[in-house]
Amino acid sequence: MSRIFDEICSHFSSKEDYISLFAKYDTRNEWWFRGELIWLFEKLGLRFRLEEQVDGDYLDFVLYIDNQRHLMELKAMSIGKRSLRAHFGKSSPILKDFKRLMKKSEKYKWMLTFVYPIDIESWRNQVKIVERQNTGVKCFKDFVINLKPLEKACIVSLWNVK
C-alpha cells in the first residue's frame, strides 16, 4: 500500500492548481478526488471495485493487492468556513467512517484523506488528537502539497484502521 500511496501523492502533486481553486472557493469536491483515483488506479493496472457492499456498508473503494482485499474510504475536507476540529467532532462523517471500518473483519482497512487549506502544524496536532482518542486509528503516512498562492497546504493522509 505504501507504493500505491506514493503514486497517489505524485499524481495529486500535479493537480496543485485544481486543489488551490477548491481551497480558494471552500469546496470539498470529493467526487473529483474519487474520479482522479479511478483514473490513477486504472493507469496503475490495479484491480478494484467502487461502492462495493461489505457487511452491509458501501465502501468507496475495495482494492485487491497481492490477493488481499483492502477496504478504503475517501474523505476530502475543505477547512474554510468550518474548523478542523469540526471535521473531527464526535458525530463527524470521518469518525463515523473510522468506526464503520473498525467493525470490518478484513485485515487491511484504510482511510484516504485530503485536507486543505491547512497549515502543517495544525494538521499534525489534529492527527495526534485523533490517534489518542481512537486507538484503532493510526496515520500511516502523509504528504504535503504546498498551495503557494494561499500560503497553506493540502495534506494527503493515509490512515490505517484496525
C-alpha positions as a Markdown table, in Angstrom:
| # | Residue | x | y | z |
|---|---|---|---|---|
| 1 | Met | 0.0 | 0.0 | 0.0 |
| 2 | Ser | 2.9 | 2.3 | 0.6 |
| 3 | Arg | 3.9 | 2.2 | -3.1 |
| 4 | Ile | 0.3 | 3.0 | -4.1 |
| 5 | Phe | 0.2 | 5.9 | -1.7 |
| 6 | Asp | 3.4 | 7.3 | -3.2 |
| 7 | Glu | 1.8 | 7.1 | -6.7 |
| 8 | Ile | -1.3 | 8.9 | -5.3 |
| 9 | Cys | 0.8 | 11.6 | -3.9 |
| 10 | Ser | 2.8 | 12.0 | -7.1 |
| 11 | His | -0.4 | 12.2 | -9.1 |
| 12 | Phe | -2.1 | 14.8 | -6.9 |
| 13 | Ser | 1.1 | 16.9 | -6.7 |
| 14 | Ser | 0.5 | 17.6 | -10.4 |
| 15 | Lys | -3.0 | 18.9 | -9.6 |
| 16 | Glu | -2.0 | 21.7 | -7.3 |
| 17 | Asp | -3.8 | 24.3 | -9.4 |
| 18 | Tyr | -7.1 | 22.5 | -9.1 |
| 19 | Ile | -6.7 | 21.9 | -5.4 |
| 20 | Ser | -5.8 | 25.6 | -4.8 |
| 21 | Leu | -9.0 | 26.6 | -6.6 |
| 22 | Phe | -11.1 | 24.2 | -4.4 |
| 23 | Ala | -9.4 | 25.7 | -1.4 |
| 24 | Lys | -10.0 | 29.3 | -2.5 |
| 25 | Tyr | -13.7 | 28.7 | -3.1 |
| 26 | Asp | -14.1 | 26.4 | 0.0 |
| 27 | Thr | -15.4 | 23.4 | -1.9 |
| 28 | Arg | -14.8 | 19.7 | -1.0 |
| 29 | Asn | -15.2 | 18.1 | -4.4 |
| 30 | Glu | -14.9 | 14.6 | -3.1 |
| 31 | Trp | -16.2 | 13.2 | -6.4 |
| 32 | Trp | -13.4 | 14.9 | -8.3 |
| 33 | Phe | -10.8 | 13.2 | -6.0 |
| 34 | Arg | -12.6 | 9.9 | -6.5 |
| 35 | Gly | -12.6 | 10.3 | -10.3 |
| 36 | Glu | -8.9 | 11.1 | -10.2 |
| 37 | Leu | -8.3 | 8.0 | -8.1 |
| 38 | Ile | -10.3 | 5.8 | -10.5 |
| 39 | Trp | -8.1 | 7.2 | -13.4 |
| 40 | Leu | -4.9 | 6.5 | -11.4 |
| 41 | Phe | -5.9 | 3.0 | -10.3 |
| 42 | Glu | -6.7 | 2.1 | -13.9 |
| 43 | Lys | -3.4 | 3.6 | -15.1 |
| 44 | Leu | -1.5 | 1.5 | -12.4 |
| 45 | Gly | -3.4 | -1.6 | -13.5 |
| 46 | Leu | -4.9 | -2.2 | -10.0 |
| 47 | Arg | -7.8 | -4.4 | -9.5 |
| 48 | Phe | -10.5 | -2.5 | -7.6 |
| 49 | Arg | -14.2 | -2.1 | -7.2 |
| 50 | Leu | -16.3 | 1.0 | -6.5 |
| 51 | Glu | -19.1 | 1.3 | -4.0 |
| 52 | Glu | -18.8 | -2.4 | -3.1 |
| 53 | Gln | -21.0 | -3.6 | -0.3 |
| 54 | Val | -19.1 | -5.1 | 2.6 |
| 55 | Asp | -21.1 | -6.4 | 5.6 |
| 56 | Gly | -24.0 | -4.1 | 4.8 |
| 57 | Asp | -22.0 | -1.0 | 4.2 |
| 58 | Tyr | -21.0 | 0.5 | 0.9 |
| 59 | Leu | -17.3 | 1.5 | 0.7 |
| 60 | Asp | -15.7 | 3.9 | -1.6 |
| 61 | Phe | -13.1 | 1.5 | -2.9 |
| 62 | Val | -12.1 | -2.1 | -2.5 |
| 63 | Leu | -8.6 | -2.7 | -3.8 |
| 64 | Tyr | -7.2 | -6.2 | -4.5 |
| 65 | Ile | -3.4 | -6.1 | -3.8 |
| 66 | Asp | -1.3 | -9.3 | -3.8 |
| 67 | Asn | -4.5 | -11.4 | -3.4 |
| 68 | Gln | -5.5 | -9.4 | -0.4 |
| 69 | Arg | -8.6 | -7.3 | -0.1 |
| 70 | His | -8.0 | -3.7 | 1.1 |
| 71 | Leu | -11.0 | -1.6 | 2.1 |
| 72 | Met | -10.7 | 2.1 | 1.5 |
| 73 | Glu | -12.9 | 5.1 | 2.4 |
| 74 | Leu | -12.2 | 8.6 | 1.0 |
| 75 | Lys | -12.7 | 12.0 | 2.6 |
| 76 | Ala | -12.0 | 15.4 | 1.2 |
| 77 | Met | -12.2 | 18.2 | 3.7 |
| 78 | Ser | -12.1 | 21.9 | 3.0 |
| 79 | Ile | -11.1 | 23.8 | 6.1 |
| 80 | Gly | -12.6 | 27.2 | 5.2 |
| 81 | Lys | -15.9 | 28.0 | 6.9 |
| 82 | Arg | -15.5 | 25.1 | 9.3 |
| 83 | Ser | -12.7 | 24.5 | 11.8 |
| 84 | Leu | -10.5 | 21.4 | 11.6 |
| 85 | Arg | -12.0 | 20.2 | 14.9 |
| 86 | Ala | -15.5 | 20.4 | 13.4 |
| 87 | His | -14.4 | 17.9 | 10.8 |
| 88 | Phe | -13.3 | 15.5 | 13.6 |
| 89 | Gly | -16.1 | 16.1 | 16.1 |
| 90 | Lys | -17.9 | 13.2 | 17.7 |
| 91 | Ser | -20.6 | 13.0 | 15.1 |
| 92 | Ser | -18.5 | 13.9 | 12.1 |
| 93 | Pro | -18.6 | 11.8 | 8.9 |
| 94 | Ile | -14.9 | 10.9 | 9.1 |
| 95 | Leu | -15.2 | 9.4 | 12.6 |
| 96 | Lys | -18.3 | 7.5 | 11.6 |
| 97 | Asp | -16.3 | 6.1 | 8.7 |
| 98 | Phe | -13.4 | 5.1 | 11.0 |
| 99 | Lys | -15.9 | 3.3 | 13.2 |
| 100 | Arg | -17.5 | 1.5 | 10.3 |
| 101 | Leu | -14.1 | 0.3 | 9.1 |
| 102 | Met | -13.1 | -0.8 | 12.6 |
| 103 | Lys | -16.1 | -3.2 | 12.6 |
| 104 | Lys | -14.9 | -4.9 | 9.4 |
| 105 | Ser | -13.1 | -8.2 | 9.7 |
| 106 | Glu | -10.7 | -7.6 | 6.8 |
| 107 | Lys | -7.0 | -7.2 | 7.7 |
| 108 | Tyr | -6.4 | -4.1 | 5.5 |
| 109 | Lys | -8.6 | -1.1 | 6.1 |
| 110 | Trp | -7.6 | 2.4 | 5.1 |
| 111 | Met | -9.0 | 6.0 | 5.1 |
| 112 | Leu | -7.5 | 8.3 | 2.5 |
| 113 | Thr | -8.0 | 12.0 | 3.4 |
| 114 | Phe | -7.4 | 15.2 | 1.5 |
| 115 | Val | -7.4 | 18.2 | 3.9 |
| 116 | Tyr | -7.0 | 21.8 | 2.6 |
| 117 | Pro | -6.1 | 24.6 | 3.0 |
| 118 | Ile | -4.3 | 23.9 | 6.3 |
| 119 | Asp | -1.1 | 24.7 | 8.0 |
| 120 | Ile | 1.0 | 21.7 | 8.6 |
| 121 | Glu | 1.4 | 22.2 | 12.4 |
| 122 | Ser | -2.4 | 22.4 | 12.9 |
| 123 | Trp | -2.8 | 19.1 | 11.0 |
| 124 | Arg | -0.1 | 17.3 | 12.9 |
| 125 | Asn | -1.7 | 18.4 | 16.2 |
| 126 | Gln | -5.1 | 17.1 | 15.0 |
| 127 | Val | -3.6 | 13.8 | 14.0 |
| 128 | Lys | -2.2 | 13.3 | 17.5 |
| 129 | Ile | -5.6 | 14.0 | 19.0 |
| 130 | Val | -7.4 | 11.6 | 16.7 |
| 131 | Glu | -4.9 | 8.8 | 17.3 |
| 132 | Arg | -5.1 | 9.4 | 21.1 |
| 133 | Gln | -8.9 | 9.3 | 21.1 |
| 134 | Asn | -9.2 | 6.4 | 18.7 |
| 135 | Thr | -6.7 | 3.7 | 19.5 |
| 136 | Gly | -7.6 | 1.7 | 16.4 |
| 137 | Val | -6.6 | 4.5 | 14.0 |
| 138 | Lys | -3.1 | 5.5 | 13.0 |
| 139 | Cys | -1.9 | 8.0 | 10.4 |
| 140 | Phe | 0.2 | 5.6 | 8.4 |
| 141 | Lys | 1.7 | 8.2 | 6.0 |
| 142 | Asp | 1.1 | 11.7 | 4.8 |
| 143 | Phe | 2.2 | 14.0 | 2.1 |
| 144 | Val | 2.2 | 17.8 | 1.8 |
| 145 | Ile | 1.2 | 19.6 | -1.4 |
| 146 | Asn | 2.0 | 23.3 | -1.0 |
| 147 | Leu | -0.7 | 25.6 | -2.2 |
| 148 | Lys | 1.6 | 28.5 | -2.9 |
| 149 | Pro | -0.9 | 31.3 | -3.6 |
| 150 | Leu | -2.7 | 30.6 | -0.3 |
| 151 | Glu | 0.4 | 30.0 | 1.8 |
| 152 | Lys | -1.3 | 26.9 | 3.1 |
| 153 | Ala | -1.1 | 23.2 | 2.1 |
| 154 | Cys | -3.2 | 20.2 | 1.1 |
| 155 | Ile | -2.3 | 17.3 | 3.2 |
| 156 | Val | -2.9 | 13.9 | 1.8 |
| 157 | Ser | -3.0 | 11.3 | 4.6 |
| 158 | Leu | -3.4 | 7.5 | 4.6 |
| 159 | Trp | -4.8 | 6.2 | 7.8 |
| 160 | Asn | -4.6 | 2.6 | 8.9 |
| 161 | Val | -7.7 | 1.3 | 10.7 |
| 162 | Lys | -7.5 | -1.7 | 13.0 |
